[in-house]
Amino acid sequence: MRFVYSFDFKEPPKLTEVGGKGMSLILMTQQGLPVPPGFVLSVDFFKPWFDYIKCTPEWQKVINSSSRELKIHTDALKKLCIHLKLYPDRRKAFEVALNVFEGNSKNLLFAVRSSSPEEDLEGASFAGGYETTLGVKRETIEDALRHSFASSLDERVFLYKKEHGFPLENPRIAVVVQLQIPSETAGVAFSLNPINNCYDEVVINGNFGQGETVVSGLASPDTFILDKVSEKIIEKRLGRKETSIWLAPNGGTYEKPSPSRKGICLKDKDLLSLLKMISNVENYYQKPVDIEWAFAEGKLYLLQARPITAYIPLPEEMQTAPGQQKLLYLDATLAKQGIHDPLSFMGTDYLSIFQSKIEGAMTGKNISGVMDGIQGFFQGRMYLNISNNIKLYGKKKLIDTYSLLDMTSAEIIANIDEDEYIPKVLPPKLRGVLRGTILNSFGMGFNVLKALKAPAKYEKVFLERAEQYIEELKNERKKDLTIKEFAERTTEKFVSFFVIALPILAAIAAAKSGIVKIFKDSSPEIKSKVTFLEKALPNNVTTQMGLSMYRLSLFEEVNQSSSFEVFKKGLEAKSFSKAFINAWESFMEKYGFRCPKELDIATPRYYEQVEIFYNQLKTMAQNTNAKHNPQVIFDEARQQRENDFIELLKEAEKKGKAKKFKKYYEMLITFSGYREAPKYYWIMTVAELRKKVMEAAEMLTASGRIDHRDQIFDLTIDDLNMGMTNPSVDLRALASQNTIFLKKLANIKEFPRVIDSRGKILPPPKKEAREGKLVGEPISPGTVRGKVKVLRSPDEKPILPGDILVARATDPGWTPLFINAGGIILEVGGMLQHGALVAREYGKPCVSGIEDAISILKDGQMVEIDGLNGTIKLL
């Protein structure tokens, strides 16, 4: 049991003995960096104090306290620390460590800082949780130790631990005692830019005096941004430096106005010295870091170093080397699919198989790949390579595509620096793609012509092929296939079906484009009616699912069940009415394989999470107001569309284009509802494979080869196939290795739309702010007022009739929430994104592209949505 570790201790101690801060100072000293001398009082040093604290009534009150009462009890606990005394063996070790500094000066001052084993770790910073005392004289140093010790019992620390899943019952602390540097300037530095996430930019904050004003936010510091590759100073920004802290000769500190508020606190040579130091620290840790630094008498000191916990990590396989041509990626998982959280490892692997098959059918080549291809599913996300797409297809095509999916993404793409991000030549994999696409598109082009010439006839062909695909899927399920064989065969069959479905999407685009051209010179009133032609269209499988759910919610069996347990018993015993049982079974057969985040094979389906589905029905059942009845709203929207068609037909007759307009309208009505069909059948395929995977998971869990069923989704299809045929394969080890990077994403709340291969996040262009109004993209026309309900996940809270649903993005699993919503506000999404399609189908006003909507808008806030003009009025 060791009580003291000096910074120059030869063998690094365990992190559990000295904490993150102490460990870092020891390691940095060993690397020869200019760390002021000092030592760490170990976790064992403070064990007797914790043993005493945990035997007190005050401790029990803290452990059993609610969050509301926690501060009262922690304050009482901290008061006990005032009277703590050092045990003789600890005091002796402490005195020996202090005596090392005796010869330096009689007026030595120390900085005393906490160093928790849980603090300054990657993924957990405990920022602001523990206390530091500056300018400590030897005679008052025990008070400073007690102060740091007591901070481990602070309310902030307990709340942070609760939020991040740390145990509360075993608090630990070590304390750093370090020679105090009488700095003239000090502050912090980051080895990446914390604002834009760029890995090649160092950001330095500084002020005169001690760095405490910068760390604690007491003053607005000077800010400097440097490029690590070129070592150039990108930006110098003068801070207000309202105050500064200085060491008092007799101990402690004092505060005074900064000596030169209008003067910059660091010279260029100082900045370059800091750049070199933080680069050395980052190279040692092999991860982004931040440091605390100080200049005293012209010498630079390193006071602290720790991993940066809040940044967006990029897989190494997606990074280009510093100084090389950068690539630009769009997160299509978010912008295209409306999925916030990372997909499972198996989910991305399976989607990669699907993607390569689709691309092979379209181009005759494998063009998948995040860096050298068009796009790829990788480490829980789907990334589109913007750089390669622009080089291959041109910037305009990409902007036009994403204008329909997510306007904000399109705006970012429109504003990129092509010299910085577009390669001079295409990667070898993509050469010849356009020629291959043309050669492979002859058959599909023929089908497009069929769809354009005879929409009703082609619709019949499509529906017959869809029924055939369902039958093929059932037949494959009956065969004795391995999971890999089933995945590959069903994917190939889906691709052949998709080739039949794709011309429908082309026909829709042609119809919309044709109608827009007919009325391009018409009045704004006529043009607005064109927008309404996409409301309440038939044959949309997602809309039909929502309306089916609403009809289910009206049954007495749902309304009269007092709890899910009561409902479940009735369902299992089939004691409910035959009409309800038939409706329930019919719904589950047709839609039960759907769910939020349904693209991921790891996500349980509705038929697996019946309680969540039941709760959604109960919420819908509260929708008793006729004006919020979704069927009534749908029928009214359909009637409005038909009325607008008559008005537009008159206008088209005046232009001599009535026949052409009727033809386009027929195509729109016939085909538009089927836009969601390909995804519906693909999700059906995902669900069938999930059943086979879950059967394997039951077996592997029972045999002890995996820890729990869901761990199977930490494997690839090949991993699982190998493990099923070879019992010696260590599936746990494969799962652990596969998910190393995914675990780094666990605390990321919002993924950026666009990021480059050096980690830099590209923001959207700033929109003109208007007082009391938010401006976004018009998605679904109509005006509605209501109370805001902000959701980060579809099961977070119920949407009551008339609520304004505010979300970052939505996928089909959010559809039930649209039933009750009076209107929808989205951060992410365009005219063809899922939320937009469903909002229009239900006739609900919708606006997207409201950056930070889920932060700006608050539950209960009254707003007015104008879906035609894309505005949100704050009432």
N, C-alpha and C positions, 0 to 999 in steps of 0.2 A: 504494500500500500504506500503510494508516494503522494506527498502533500504539495510539493512544489516542483515545477518544471521551468527552468530558465529558457529564454528564447534560443540560446545557443546550445540547447541540449542535443547531444549527438544523435540519439535514436528517436525518431518521431514517436510520441506517445499515441495512444488510441484517441480517437475523436471523443469517445464517451468519457475520457478522463479530463480533457481540457476544453471541450466545446469548440464550436466552429471558429470563433474569433481567435482564441488562443492557439488553436492548431494552425491557422493561417499565418499568424505572426512567427511561429516556430519554423514553419516551412519556408517562409519568405526570408527569414534570417539565414537559414541553411543555404538558400540560393544566392547569398551575398548581396541582397538588396538592402538599401539603407534604412533598416528598421531601428528606431530608438530602442535601446536595451530595456529589458524588463523580464518579468516572469509570470507564470500562471499558477494561481492557487487552485488545485485540482478539485474535481467533484467530491473526492473522498475527504478533502479538507473541510467541507461544509456538511458532511453527513451527520455529525452530532446535532447540529442546529435543526436539520430537517427531522431527525428522529424526535426531537423535543416538540417541534411545531405540530407534527402529526399526532401527538398524544393529547392535544388541547381540544376543548369543546369548540373553539373558534374554527379549527380545521374541519371538523365534522359539518359545521354549518356551511362552510364554503363548498365542500364536496357535494352536499345535498341541496345547494341553493339553486333557485331559478335565476335566469339571466337578469330579471328585474331587481332582485335583492342582492345580486352578487357583489356589487360595489360596497355595500354596507359591511358585509362579512369579510371581504378581503382587506378593507381598511382596518378592521378590528384585528385581523391576523397580522398585518404589517406593524401595528403598534407593539406587538409582542417582541418584535425584532430589536427594538431600541435597547433592551436590557440583555441581549445575548452577549456572552463572554467566550473568548477563545479558550479551548482546552489547552493544558500545559504543553502537550506534544505538538499541537498545531502552532501554538505561540512561538515555540522554540524554532520550528522550521521556518516560520514567517520572519522572525528576527534575523536568522542566518541569511535569508535571501535579501533582506533590506540592507544588511551590513556590507554587502558587495558594493553598494553605491556610496559608502561612507567617504571614500577618498575623493570623490568627484567635486563635492562642494558642500558647504555647511547649509546652504539655503536651497537644498534640493526640493523640487516640486514633482509630484507624480500625477499621472492620469489613471484613474481606477475605473475599469469598465467590466461589465458582465460578459460572460462567455458561456452561453447555454449549449449543451450538446445538441439541442434541437434548433439552435439559432444559426443563421447564415448558411443554411444548407440549400442545395439546389432544389427548388420547389417550396421552400419555406424560409421566409426572411425574418419573421417576428419584428419587422421594422417598427421602431418606436416603442417596443414593448419593454425593454430593459433600460436601466439607468447608468449614466456615466457621471463621474465627479472629476472636475478638472482643478488643477492648481492645489493639490492636496499636500500638506506638510506631513512630515513623519509623525508628529505628535497627534494628528487627527486622522491618521490613515485607517484606524480601526472603525471609526464612524463611517468612513467611505465604504469599507467592506460591508458593514451592516446595511448601508443604503443600497448597494448593488444586490446583496442577498435578498433584501425585502422586495426588490423589484420583480423577482421571480414569482412573487405571490400577488402581483398586481392584477386587478380586474382585467386589464387589456390582455395579459398573457393567457389567462384562463379562457377568455372569449375566443382568442385566436386559436388556442389548442382545440376547443370544441369545434370550431368551424373547419379546421384542417385535419381532424381525426386523430390528434395526439392524445395519449392517455393523460388523465388529470391526477391520478392517484400517486404518481411518483415524480414530483418535481425535482429537477437537478440544476445545479449552477456551478460554474467555475468563475473565477474572477482574474482579470488581467491587471497587473500593476506595472505601469510603464513610465519610464522617465519622461516628464513633461517637456515638450518642445516649445520654447517661447517664439512661436511663429509670427512672422510679419504678414504672410499671406497663407491661406489654407483653404481647403475645400474638398470636393469629390470629383472623380472622373469615371467615365463609363467607357468600356472598350467597344461598345456598339452604341448607336444613336437610339436612346430610349423613346424618342418621338416617332421616328420613321422605321426603326428596327434595322437600319443599315449596318451590316457587319464591318464595313470598311470605314466607318466614321467614328472618331473618338469625340466625346462631348465632355467638356471640362467646365465645372462651376467653381467660382472662387470669390473670396472676399478678403479684406484685410483682417489681421488678427487671427484668432482661433477659428477652426473650421466649424465650430458648433452652430454658428449663425446660419451656415449653409445646410448642415445636416438637419437641423431642427426647423428650418424655414423661418427663422427670425428676420432674415434680410433677403431681398431679391438680389442674387449674386450676378457677377459678370459671367457671361456664357461664351464659350469658345468651341467651335467645331473644326476638327482637323481630319484630313484624309490620310488614312494609314498607309495607303499604297504610294502616293506621291509625296507625303509628308508636307503637303500644303495646308495653310490655314484657310479654311473655307469661309468662316464667319467669325466676327467678333461682335458681341452684343453687350453694350454697357448696361449693367444692372443699377438699380437705385441704391443698393448697399446702405439701407436705412440706418443700420447700426453695426457695431463690431464688438467683439469680446476680446479682452486682453488679460494676461496673467497679472495678478497683484504680487508685488515683491514679497509680501508677508503671507502669501497663501491665498487661495481662492481666485476669483476672477472679478472683473468689473466691466461694465458696458459703457460705451461712449459712441457718439456719431463717428462713422467711418472717416478717416483722415482726408480722403480725397474722393468724394462721391462721384465727381465727374471724371476722375482719372481711372484708367484701366488698371486692374490689380496685378496683371502678369505681363511680362515682356515676351517677345517672340521666342527668345532662346529658352525661357522657362517653359513655354508651351511645348517646345520640341523635346525638352528633357522629360516632361510628363508623358508625352506621346511614347517615348522610348520605354519609360518605366512601365506604363500600363500594358504595352505590347509584350514586354517580358513576362509580366504576371499572367497575361492571357495565354501566352505560349506555354507556360508551365502548367496551368490548369487545363489547357485544351478546351476551354469553353469561355463564353463571355463573362467578364467580371466587372465589378466596380471597386474603386479604391478610395480611401481617404488619404490625403497628402498634406504636406506642410513645407513651406520654405522658411528657414531660419538662417540668418547671416549668409544668405546666398546659396545654402545647401538644401537639396531636396530630400525629404524624408517620406517613407511609406508608413502610415499609421495603421492601416487596416486594409484587408483585401477579402473579397467574398464573391461567390458566384452570383450572377444576375438571375433572379428568379422569375421576373415578369417580362418575357419576350417571346416572339414567335420563332420557334426552332424550325429549321429547314433541313430535311434529310441530306446527308452528305452527297448522296447520289444525284441530288438536284442542284448542288452548288457548283459554280464555276470558280476557278482559282482567282485570287485577288489580281486585278489588273487585266484579266482576260476579257474577251467579248462576253457581255452579260446577256442572259436570257430572261424573258418575262413570262410569268405564269398567271393564269386566271383560275381561281378556285371554282370549278364548275359544279362541285358538290353543293356549294352554296348558291351561286348565281343561276345555275340551270335546274338543280334538283330541289333547292330550298331546304337542304339538310345542314344543320349547324354542327352537330357533334361528329367526331371521327367515326367512320365505319369500322367494323371489325376487320381483323387481318384476313380471315377467310372471305369476308364480304368483298374486300378490294381485290382479292385474288380471283374470285369467281367472276366479278365484273370485268376484270382484265381479260379473262377467257372470252366472255361475251363480246367485249369491244373488239378484240382481235378478229373474231369470226365475222362481225358486221363489217369491219373495215376491209377484210379480205374479200368479202362479197362485193363491196362497192368499188374497190380499187385494184383488186387482183394482187395486192401486196400486204405484208404486215407492216403497217405504219404506226403501230402503237409505240409509245415510249415518251416519257416526260421530257427528256433532254434532246433525244435525236429523232423524235417522231412528232406526231400531231398532238396527241394527248395520251394520258395514261392514268389508271387508278394506282395510287401508290401511298403506302403508309396512312391508310384511313381516309384519303381524300382523292378526288378526281381533279387532275390538273390539265388545263388546256395550255399548250405551248404557244403563246401569243406570237413570239418572235418567228417561229417556223411557219405558223399559219399565215402571217402577213407576207412573209417571203414567198410562200407557195401560192396563196390565193389573192393577196392584195389587202390593204387596210380597209377599204370600203366594204368589202364582202363581210369581213369580221364585224365591223361596226353595225352593218345592216342586220346581221344575224342576232347580235346581242341587244340591239335596240328593241327587239321583240321579246327578249328573255329577261334582261335586266338593264334598264337604261343607264343606271349609274356605271355599270361595267363598260358599257359602250362609250360613255363620256370619258372614262379614264383612258380607254384604248385610243380614242380620238386625239388625246392630248399627249401621247407618249413621244419621247425623243427617238426618232427612228435611227439616227446615227448611233445612239447609245445601245439600242436593243435589237436592231434587225441585222442578222448575219449577212455577210457579203455573198456567201454561197450556201446552197441548201445542203443539209446533211445527206450523206450517200443514200440512206434509207428512203429519203423522200424524192429522189431523182426519178423521173418517169412516172410519178403518181398521176399527173393530169392526163397523160396518154392512157395509162391503165384505167383511169376512171371513165374516160370516153369509150374505150373498148368494152368495158364491163357494163356500160349503161344502155347499150342498144336494146336489150330485152326489157329493161325497166322503162326506157323511153317509149317503147311500144305500148306498155301498160298505161303509161300516163296519157297517151293519145286516146286509148280506149276509155279511160275515166273521163276525159274532157268531152269526148264525143257522145257517150251514152252513160251519164252518171248512175241512173237507176240500175242499168244492166251490170255495171261494174260493182255497184254496191252489193248486188246479189252474189257475184263471184267472191267478193271479199268475205261476206258472211258465211258462205259455204266453206271457204278455206279456213275460216276461224273455227267452225265446228269440227272440221277435219283435224285441225291442230289440237284441239281439246282431246279428241279421241286418241290421237297419236301419243299425247302426254300420258293418258291413262294406260295405254298399252305398254309404254316404256316402264311405267311404275310396276307393272305386273311381272316384268322380266327379272331374272336373277342377274342383275348388273352390279358391278362395283360402283361406288359413289363417283369415281372419276369417269367411268364409262357413261353413267347416267347423265352427269353434268355435260359431257362433251356431245352426246347424242341428242339430248333435248335442246341444247344450244344450237346445234346445226339445224334441227327441225324448226326452231323458232326463226332462225335467219331466213330460211326458205319461205316462211310465212311472212316475215317482215318485208321481203321483196315485193309481196303482193300488197301490203299495207302502205308502203312508202308512196306510191303514186297518188293515193288519196291526199296525203299532205301536200304534194305538188299541185293537185287540183284546187285545194283550198287556197293556196297562195295565189294561184292564177285567178281564181274568182275574186278574191279580195282586191288584188291589184287592178283587175278589170273594172270593178265597181268604182274604185277610187278615181281612176282615169276618166270615167264617164262624167263624174260630178266634180272634177277638179276646178272647174270655173264657176261652180254654182255658189249661191249665197251661203254664209255661215250657218244659217238655220237648216238648209238642206244638207250641208256637210255633217252637221250634228246628228241628223237622222241616219246617215250612213253608219255612224258608230253604233246606233241601236240595232242594226241588222244582226249583230252577233249575240243578241240577248235571247235567253231561253230557247236554245236550239235543241232539236231532238237528238236522241241516240248517244248522249254523253254518259258514259258508264259511271263516271264519278258523281255527276249530278244525280243520276238515278239511285246510286248508293245512298246519298244523303236523304233523298226523299223517302226511300225505303226505310231508313232508320227512323225518320219522323213518323211514318205510319206505324212502325213497331211501338214507338213511344206512347201512342194513343191507346194501346190496349190496357184494359183494367189490370191485367197481370203485372204490368210494370208499375202502374200508379198505386195499386193497392198492396204491393209488397213493401213491408216496413223496413226491410234491410236486404242486402245481397244474400245473406245466408238463407232467409225465407224464400227469396226468388230462386236460389240455386236448388233448394230442396224440391220446389214445385217443378222446376225444369227437369231435374234428374228423374223424378217420379212420374213425369208426364201427367201431372194432375191438373195442368192448365187446360184451357179450352182447345179443342182441335184446331180452331181457326188460328189461335196464337202459335201453337206448336208448328203448324204448317208454315206460317209466316216466318217464324224464327229459323226453322230448318232451311227454308228457301233462301233466306238472307245469308245464312252461314255458308250454304253451298255456293252461292254466287259471289259473295263479297267477304266471307269469313277469313280469307287468306290475306286481306289487306290490313294495314295498320300504319301509324306514324313511323317514319324512317323505314318504310317497307322495302326499299331497295337493298337493304342489308340483310343477308341471310340469317344473321344472328338475332334479328328482332322477332320476338314472339308475335304471332298473328292474333287477330280478334278471337278466333276460336280457342286460343291458348290463354288469353287474358280476358275471360268473360266478365270479371268484376269491373274492369275499366270500361268495357263496352256497356255494361248495365248502368254504370254511373253516368255515362254520356246520354243514355236513353232517359234516365231520371231527370237530367237537366233539361233535355228537350221537352219532356212532359210538362215543364213549367210554362211552355210556350202556348198559352191559352188565348192570347189576344189575337183576334182575327187578322189584324193588320200585320202581325208578325208570322202568320201561317205561311210556311215556305211553299206549300202547294199553291195557295192563293197568289202569292207573290210571283211564282213561276208562271202561272196561267195569265196573270195580268201583264207580265213582261212579254209573254208570247203574243198576247193580243196587241200590245203596243208595237211590237216588231212588225206584225202583219199590217197594222194601220200605217206605219211608216213606209212599209213596202209599197202600199197603194199610192201614198203621196210621192214617193220617189219614182214610181212608174210613170206618173203624170209628167214629172219633170223630165224623165228619160224620153217620153213621147215627144216633148217639145224639142228635144235635141235630135230626134230621129234615131234614137238608140234603144227603144223599148225592147225589141227582140233580144238584143245583146244583153241588156240588163236582166231580163227574165231568165236567160240562160245562165248567167253568172249566179243569180239568186238561187236557182234550182241547185246548182253545184254546191253553193254555200249551205243550203238547208240539208242537202243529201249527205254531205261529207263532213261538215265542221264538227259535228258531235263525235266523230270517230277519231279525232285527234288524240284522245286519251286511250284509245283502244290498244295500240301496240304496247304501251306500258302496262295496261291491265293484264294482257296475256303474258308479258314477261314476268310480272310479279306472281302470276299463277305458277310459272315455271320455277321461280325462286322458292316459292312455298313448297312445291313438290320435292325439290332437292332438300329443303330444310327437314322434311319428314324423314328422309333417309339418313341425313346427318344426325338427327336426334335419336334415331334407333341405334346408330353406332355409339353415340354419346352415352346412352344407357348402359350398353355393354362395357364400354371402356371405363366408366365410373364404377360399375359393379366389380370389375376385375382389378380395380385400384391403379389403372394406368394413367388416369387423369384425376384431378382433385374434385372436380364438379362438372356437371354437364356442359355448362357454358364455356368451359376452358377449351372445348373442341374447336370453338371459333377463333382461337388464337393460332390455329394451324392453317396451312394451305391445303387445297384439295389433294395435291401430291403428297404432302406430309401425312395426311389422314389415310390415303390409299396405301402408302408404304407401311404405316403403323398397323393397319388392319391385316396386311399380309405377312408382316414380320413382327412377332411379339417382342423381339429384343430391342426394337426402336424405342428410345426414350422420348415419349411424347411430351412429358412435362418440360424437359430441357428444350425441345423445339419450340414449345409455346412460350417459354420464358425468353428465349433468344428473339423470337419473332416480334415480341411486343415491347422491346426495350425502348424504341422510339415512340410508340403509341402512348406509353406511360408519361412521356414528357409533355404530351398534348392534353393530359387530364385536366389541368387547371386553366386551359385557355377558354375564355368565355365567348370570344368572338374572333373568328378567323377573318383575315382580310380578303377582299375580293381579288386584288392583284398584288403580286409580290415578285421581286426579281431574284435572280440566282445568287445574289449577295445579301438576301434577306430584307432588302428595302421595300417598304410598303408604299405603293403609289396611291395617294388620296384622290377622290373625285374633285373636279373643279368646284370652287366655292360658288354657291348660288346666291343671288341677291336676297338679302334678308328683308322681310317686311314685318313691320310691327304687328303683333297679334295674328300672324299668318305664317304657315309653313307651306313651301312650294315643292311639289314633287311631280310625278308623271301621271297623267290621267289614264286610268286603267279600265274602270267600269263606270259608265255615266250614271248620274243621279245625285240628288242632294239629300242628306240626312243629318239630323242632330242626335247626339246621344252621349252617354258617359263612357269614358275610356276604360278599357280593361287590357292591361299589358300582360302578355304571356311570352315566356321564353321556351315553354314546351307545351304541347297540346293538353296534357293532363295536369297542368299546374293549378288551375282554378276553373270553375265553371263560367261559361259565357251565358249570361241571362238574356232573355228577349230584349232586343234593342241596344245591347251593349255594342260599343265600337271596339272591335278586335284589333289590337295593335301587336304586331309580331315582326321579328326580323325577316323571316321567310316562312313559307309553308309548303308541305308536300301533301299528297292525297290523304294522309292520316289526319290532317286538320279539318277535313271536309265536314265532319259532324258539328264543328264549332261555327261554321258558316250558316248553319240552319237558324240559330238564334240571333246571330250578329246583325245589327242594324247596318253596319258598314265595316270596311276593312282598311287598315293602314299598314303598309309593309315597308320595311327598309329596303328589301331586296325583291326584285321582280319586274317583269315587263309584260307586254301584251299577251305573250304566249306562256308565261310561267304559270304553274298550277293554280296559285291563288287567284290570278287574273281570270283564268278560264272559268273557274267555279263561281267567282263573284259575278261575272257577266251572266252565267247560266242561271243563277238564282236571282238576278236583277238587283244585286247589292252594290251600292256605290263603293268604289275602291280607288285608292291612290297609293302609288309605290314610289320608291326612290327618295324617301324621307330619311336622310342620314341621321343616325342616332335617335330614331323615333322612340325606341324602347327606353331610352334614358330621358329624353326631353318630356315625353308625355307620362302622366301619372294616373294611377287608378282613380276613378271618380271625377276626373277633369271633364268638363263639358266641351265638346268640339262640334264643328259642323264640317262635314265632308262634301266637297264638290267634285264628284268623280269625273265630270266632263272637262273641267279646267285644271284638275290636278292640284287643288288647294285644300288646306286644312285651316279653318278659322278657329282660333282659341277663344272660347266664350267666357 
